[in-house]
Amino acid sequence: MHDAADIRERLGKCIAVLGSEHAGERQAGLDAVTKTLGAAGLSWNDLAAMIGQPREPDRERLLTSLVGERVRSAMSASFGIKGEEAGILKQIGDACTGAGVSGISTESLTCAIGIANAVRGRTGR
């Protein structure tokens, strides 16, 4: 069990049991957390760090990478880009190689992905 999503799901279920009215269930939950952490090569200190650290930086990097890849692919097919599409793709592409997409509106990201999809349709890429 080394998939982070699986570990988080399992730990969430185990930790929920810690709120039980029954001492035996609480102990079983505690033991399950310890076992789950151990199976993943983690400790209680690692669990504390997971809880204290927001997951958004990972999500931000993933989103930036995925959007950047899609935009770069569209820009490489410049013959399929129309008018102002190039400027929009450049703006989003620059953000993906710079500070990331967190400061870009969902509407702008959706627009850029739509353009990239249209370019792919026009060029067959």
C-alpha positions in Angstrom: 0.0 0.0 0.0 2.1 2.9 -1.3 -0.4 4.9 -3.3 -0.9 8.2 -1.4 -4.6 8.3 -2.1 -5.1 4.8 -0.8 -3.1 5.6 2.3 -5.1 8.8 3.0 -8.4 7.0 2.5 -7.4 4.2 4.8 -6.1 6.5 7.4 -9.3 8.6 7.2 -11.4 5.6 7.9 -9.1 4.5 10.8 -9.0 7.9 12.4 -12.8 8.2 12.2 -13.0 5.2 14.5 -11.0 7.1 17.1 -14.2 9.1 17.9 -16.1 5.9 19.0 -17.8 5.7 22.4 -16.3 2.2 22.8 -12.8 1.9 24.1 -12.2 -1.3 22.1 -13.1 0.4 18.9 -10.9 3.4 19.7 -8.0 1.0 20.4 -8.7 -0.9 17.2 -8.6 2.4 15.2 -5.4 3.4 16.9 -3.8 0.0 16.0 -5.1 0.3 12.5 -3.5 3.7 12.0 -0.2 2.4 13.3 -0.4 -0.6 11.0 -1.3 1.4 8.0 1.5 3.9 8.6 4.0 1.1 9.1 2.9 -0.7 5.9 3.5 2.5 4.0 6.9 3.1 5.6 5.5 6.1 7.5 5.5 7.1 11.2 3.1 9.1 13.4 5.4 12.1 12.7 4.8 11.7 9.0 1.0 11.6 9.7 1.3 14.9 11.7 3.2 16.4 8.8 0.5 15.3 6.3 -2.2 16.9 8.4 -0.3 20.1 8.9 0.8 20.5 5.3 -1.8 21.5 2.7 -2.0 19.4 -0.4 -2.6 22.3 -2.8 1.1 22.7 -3.8 1.0 19.2 -5.4 -2.3 19.9 -7.0 -1.0 23.3 -8.3 2.1 21.7 -9.8 0.1 18.9 -11.5 -2.4 21.4 -12.9 0.4 23.7 -14.2 2.1 20.7 -15.8 -1.0 19.4 -17.5 -2.1 22.7 -18.8 1.4 23.6 -19.9 1.7 20.3 -21.8 -1.6 20.9 -23.6 -0.7 24.5 -24.5 2.8 23.6 -25.7 1.3 20.9 -27.9 -1.1 23.4 -29.4 1.6 26.0 -29.9 3.8 23.5 -31.7 1.0 23.3 -34.4 1.2 27.0 -35.1 -0.3 26.6 -38.5 -3.6 25.5 -36.8 -3.8 28.6 -34.5 -6.2 31.4 -35.5 -6.0 35.1 -34.7 -6.0 36.0 -31.1 -5.7 32.3 -30.0 -1.9 32.6 -30.1 -1.9 35.4 -27.6 -4.1 33.5 -25.2 -2.0 30.4 -25.5 1.2 32.4 -25.0 -0.2 34.0 -21.8 -1.1 30.7 -20.3 2.1 29.0 -21.6 4.2 31.7 -20.0 2.4 31.2 -16.7 3.0 27.5 -16.8 6.8 28.1 -17.2 6.8 30.8 -14.6 4.8 31.3 -11.5 2.2 28.6 -12.3 -1.5 28.9 -13.0 -2.9 29.7 -9.6 -3.3 33.4 -10.5 -5.2 32.6 -13.7 -8.9 32.5 -13.7 -10.7 29.2 -14.3 -12.4 30.9 -17.3 -9.0 31.7 -18.9 -7.7 28.2 -18.3 -10.9 26.7 -19.7 -10.6 29.0 -22.7 -6.9 28.0 -23.3 -7.8 24.3 -23.1 -10.7 24.8 -25.5 -8.3 26.5 -27.9 -5.8 23.7 -27.6 -8.6 21.2 -28.2 -9.7 23.1 -31.3 -6.2 23.3 -32.6 -5.8 19.5 -32.1 -9.1 19.0 -34.0 -7.9 21.3 -36.9 -4.5 19.7 -37.2 -5.1 16.1 -36.2 -2.5 16.3 -33.4 
